[in-house]
Amino acid sequence: MSGAGPGSNSPNMRKDIEHGRKHERNALKAASEELQMKIRPKQRYKDSNNKIVIPDGVTEDGSPVEVKCPRPRDGESSLSDMAEKRKNFYFNSDGDVNKKNPAYDQVQKQIDATGADEGYLVVYYNDDEGTEETKVVPVLRDQDRINQLLEREKDKDDLVSQFSSLNVADKKY
């Protein structure tokens, strides 16, 4: 996100969130076309800690889909620009998921909750001037990471996973 970290209530954070909400539907449609399968809208699942997890979508074969629509900053005219210029972007220069980005953990929790073997991270670029681009990054189940995440969350009283779509914009992790 530009200008502010998660949990911030800055004007840039609000603009980032608005940008994501505005483009999420188009991102899911583009991902559906690229994957050549239907994606159902948000549904509630429970992870192994019995906490609620809500992916942005679920493919017809049951794989979770998490959408990120980063708002372009000055000088960024594509997803590759963003990946090159931003520290810790959603995917690396090889196009693989960045396991250090919190979105990786978010998809892992969704994989756990849905029981899938893989999920998808959809990164959607739209500059609001007619240029758009979609990258669908497969994310394989990483049971060791899932176990770490479950252990970290198990004693918390929250009913909703910190990696649920309901909480990601509001919490630091």
VOPAGU-2260 file (C-alpha; in pm, 1 decimal, decimal comma):
REM VOPAGU-2260
SITE   aa  ch    i         X         Y         Z
SITE  MET   A    0       0,0       0,0       0,0
SITE  SER   A    1     124,4     344,3     -65,4
SITE  GLY   A    2     215,9     591,4     199,3
SITE  ALA   A    3     113,3     402,8     510,4
SITE  GLY   A    4     141,7      67,6     674,9
SITE  PRO   A    5    -141,8    -161,2     779,1
SITE  GLY   A    6    -342,0     -23,7    1067,4
SITE  SER   A    7    -284,2     335,6     965,9
SITE  ASN   A    8    -576,0     573,3     933,8
SITE  SER   A    9    -392,6     807,7     699,2
SITE  PRO   A   10    -554,3     961,6     390,9
SITE  ASN   A   11    -324,7     748,4     172,0
SITE  MET   A   12    -438,8     430,8     347,8
SITE  ARG   A   13    -802,2     524,8     292,0
SITE  LYS   A   14    -730,3     591,3     -76,6
SITE  ASP   A   15    -553,2     255,1    -103,4
SITE  ILE   A   16    -851,4      74,5      50,5
SITE  GLU   A   17   -1099,3     258,7    -172,9
SITE  HIS   A   18    -889,7     173,1    -478,7
SITE  GLY   A   19    -889,3    -194,5    -382,5
SITE  ARG   A   20   -1263,0    -207,1    -322,0
SITE  LYS   A   21   -1331,6     -27,6    -648,9
SITE  HIS   A   22   -1132,7    -281,1    -853,5
SITE  GLU   A   23   -1183,7    -610,6    -667,9
SITE  ARG   A   24   -1474,1    -726,5    -884,2
SITE  ASN   A   25   -1279,8    -661,4   -1206,9
SITE  ALA   A   26    -980,4    -844,0   -1061,5
SITE  LEU   A   27   -1193,6   -1150,7    -982,2
SITE  LYS   A   28   -1342,8   -1143,1   -1333,2
SITE  ALA   A   29    -994,9   -1122,8   -1490,5
SITE  ALA   A   30    -870,5   -1406,6   -1268,9
SITE  SER   A   31   -1170,7   -1619,6   -1362,5
SITE  GLU   A   32   -1090,9   -1568,1   -1730,3
SITE  GLU   A   33    -721,5   -1645,6   -1683,2
SITE  LEU   A   34    -789,3   -1958,0   -1476,6
SITE  GLN   A   35   -1074,6   -2057,5   -1709,8
SITE  MET   A   36   -1306,3   -2139,4   -1421,1
SITE  LYS   A   37   -1577,9   -1967,8   -1225,6
SITE  ILE   A   38   -1494,3   -1794,8    -900,3
SITE  ARG   A   39   -1765,5   -1776,4    -637,1
SITE  PRO   A   40   -1779,7   -1461,1    -424,6
SITE  LYS   A   41   -1677,8   -1438,7     -60,0
SITE  GLN   A   42   -1784,0   -1724,4     164,9
SITE  ARG   A   43   -1713,4   -1790,8     531,9
SITE  TYR   A   44   -1491,2   -2081,0     633,9
SITE  LYS   A   45   -1337,9   -2181,6     963,9
SITE  ASP   A   46    -969,9   -2260,5     996,5
SITE  SER   A   47    -820,8   -2535,2    1213,7
SITE  ASN   A   48    -843,6   -2298,8    1515,2
SITE  ASN   A   49   -1215,9   -2254,3    1444,8
SITE  LYS   A   50   -1163,9   -1889,1    1348,1
SITE  ILE   A   51   -1352,5   -1731,5    1059,1
SITE  VAL   A   52   -1162,1   -1687,5     733,5
SITE  ILE   A   53   -1318,9   -1516,5     430,9
SITE  PRO   A   54   -1131,4   -1538,6      99,7
SITE  ASP   A   55   -1222,5   -1281,7    -167,1
SITE  GLY   A   56   -1338,7   -1572,2    -382,4
SITE  VAL   A   57   -1324,7   -1950,2    -422,1
SITE  THR   A   58   -1274,4   -2132,6    -751,9
SITE  GLU   A   59   -1520,3   -2397,0    -861,5
SITE  ASP   A   60   -1267,8   -2661,2    -750,5
SITE  GLY   A   61   -1250,5   -2513,2    -399,0
SITE  SER   A   62    -925,1   -2314,2    -412,8
SITE  PRO   A   63    -926,3   -1978,7    -231,2
SITE  VAL   A   64    -859,4   -1658,8    -423,7
SITE  GLU   A   65    -716,9   -1351,0    -253,5
SITE  VAL   A   66    -720,2   -1022,6    -446,9
SITE  LYS   A   67    -480,9    -732,2    -405,2
SITE  CYS   A   68    -531,3    -411,7    -602,8
SITE  PRO   A   69    -238,3    -186,3    -514,6
SITE  ARG   A   70    -286,3     180,6    -600,9
SITE  PRO   A   71     -14,8     299,1    -840,9
SITE  ARG   A   72     235,0     552,9    -716,8
SITE  ASP   A   73     404,6     811,5    -935,9
SITE  GLY   A   74     625,6     642,2   -1193,1
SITE  GLU   A   75     451,6     302,7   -1168,4
SITE  SER   A   76     283,8     207,2   -1494,8
SITE  SER   A   77     262,5    -171,1   -1451,4
SITE  LEU   A   78     279,0    -453,2   -1200,1
SITE  SER   A   79     643,2    -511,7   -1292,9
SITE  ASP   A   80     717,0    -145,1   -1206,2
SITE  MET   A   81     553,0    -197,2    -869,7
SITE  ALA   A   82     742,1    -520,7    -804,7
SITE  GLU   A   83    1070,4    -353,9    -897,9
SITE  LYS   A   84    1020,6     -33,0    -700,9
SITE  ARG   A   85     839,4    -151,1    -389,8
SITE  LYS   A   86    1005,6    -331,9    -107,5
SITE  ASN   A   87     832,9    -659,8     -19,1
SITE  PHE   A   88     580,6    -658,9    -308,9
SITE  TYR   A   89     330,2    -944,1    -349,8
SITE  PHE   A   90     546,5   -1135,3    -597,4
SITE  ASN   A   91     916,8   -1140,7    -677,3
SITE  SER   A   92    1098,7   -1067,3   -1002,8
SITE  ASP   A   93    1054,0   -1430,4   -1111,3
SITE  GLY   A   94     677,5   -1393,7   -1074,1
SITE  ASP   A   95     659,2   -1627,2    -773,8
SITE  VAL   A   96     470,4   -1536,6    -458,5
SITE  ASN   A   97     677,7   -1339,8    -208,8
SITE  LYS   A   98     669,7   -1551,8     106,6
SITE  LYS   A   99     775,4   -1249,7     314,5
SITE  ASN   A  100     465,8   -1049,7     217,7
SITE  PRO   A  101     172,8   -1086,3     462,9
SITE  ALA   A  102     -53,8   -1184,1     171,2
SITE  TYR   A  103     130,0   -1518,8     157,6
SITE  ASP   A  104      21,7   -1595,8     513,8
SITE  GLN   A  105    -328,9   -1476,6     434,6
SITE  VAL   A  106    -356,4   -1725,0     144,5
SITE  GLN   A  107    -207,2   -2003,5     359,6
SITE  LYS   A  108    -479,8   -1949,1     621,0
SITE  GLN   A  109    -739,5   -1958,3     344,3
SITE  ILE   A  110    -591,1   -2283,3     211,2
SITE  ASP   A  111    -616,1   -2430,1     560,9
SITE  ALA   A  112    -976,5   -2317,3     603,5
SITE  THR   A  113   -1093,1   -2443,0     263,0
SITE  GLY   A  114    -894,5   -2767,7     278,6
SITE  ALA   A  115    -743,8   -2693,0     -63,6
SITE  ASP   A  116    -399,2   -2795,0    -186,0
SITE  GLU   A  117    -339,9   -2452,8    -337,6
SITE  GLY   A  118    -481,7   -2104,5    -357,9
SITE  TYR   A  119    -433,8   -1803,0    -579,1
SITE  LEU   A  120    -305,6   -1454,7    -512,7
SITE  VAL   A  121    -446,8   -1217,2    -773,0
SITE  VAL   A  122    -263,0    -887,6    -810,7
SITE  TYR   A  123    -455,0    -638,9   -1023,6
SITE  TYR   A  124    -316,8    -314,1   -1164,1
SITE  ASN   A  125    -549,6     -34,8   -1269,9
SITE  ASP   A  126    -434,7     324,4   -1304,8
SITE  ASP   A  127    -793,3     456,4   -1342,0
SITE  GLU   A  128    -692,0     590,3   -1683,3
SITE  GLY   A  129    -758,5     279,4   -1891,7
SITE  THR   A  130    -451,9      68,0   -1819,9
SITE  GLU   A  131    -510,8    -256,4   -1636,9
SITE  GLU   A  132    -312,8    -574,1   -1581,7
SITE  THR   A  133    -371,2    -892,2   -1384,5
SITE  LYS   A  134    -123,6   -1142,5   -1244,4
SITE  VAL   A  135    -254,6   -1466,8   -1098,9
SITE  VAL   A  136       7,2   -1627,7    -875,9
SITE  PRO   A  137     -50,4   -1988,3    -764,0
SITE  VAL   A  138      24,7   -2046,4    -394,8
SITE  LEU   A  139      88,1   -2406,0    -291,6
SITE  ARG   A  140      -8,4   -2536,8      51,7
SITE  ASP   A  141     277,7   -2485,0     297,3
SITE  GLN   A  142     173,5   -2694,3     597,1
SITE  ASP   A  143     474,3   -2588,1     806,1
SITE  ARG   A  144     377,6   -2221,7     760,4
SITE  ILE   A  145      10,8   -2300,0     829,8
SITE  ASN   A  146     110,1   -2474,7    1153,8
SITE  GLN   A  147     316,4   -2170,9    1258,2
SITE  LEU   A  148      26,1   -1936,7    1185,7
SITE  LEU   A  149    -221,9   -2154,6    1371,9
SITE  GLU   A  150       8,9   -2177,5    1673,3
SITE  ARG   A  151      55,8   -1799,0    1677,6
SITE  GLU   A  152    -321,2   -1738,9    1670,4
SITE  LYS   A  153    -454,9   -2022,2    1882,7
SITE  ASP   A  154    -462,5   -1842,6    2217,5
SITE  LYS   A  155    -610,1   -1519,2    2085,0
SITE  ASP   A  156    -973,2   -1450,3    2165,7
SITE  ASP   A  157   -1062,5   -1312,6    1821,8
SITE  LEU   A  158   -1334,1   -1506,5    1642,6
SITE  VAL   A  159   -1205,0   -1383,1    1308,9
SITE  SER   A  160    -859,9   -1483,2    1187,1
SITE  GLN   A  161    -616,5   -1192,9    1170,0
SITE  PHE   A  162    -570,6   -1295,3     806,0
SITE  SER   A  163    -938,9   -1274,0     715,5
SITE  SER   A  164   -1045,1   -1017,8     458,5
SITE  LEU   A  165   -1235,5    -854,4     744,4
SITE  ASN   A  166    -915,6    -775,7     935,3
SITE  VAL   A  167    -623,6    -738,8     694,6
SITE  ALA   A  168    -660,0    -364,3     639,3
SITE  ASP   A  169    -707,8    -299,6    1008,1
SITE  LYS   A  170    -434,2    -498,0    1182,6
SITE  LYS   A  171     -58,4    -494,8    1198,0
SITE  TYR   A  172     112,6    -831,8    1162,2
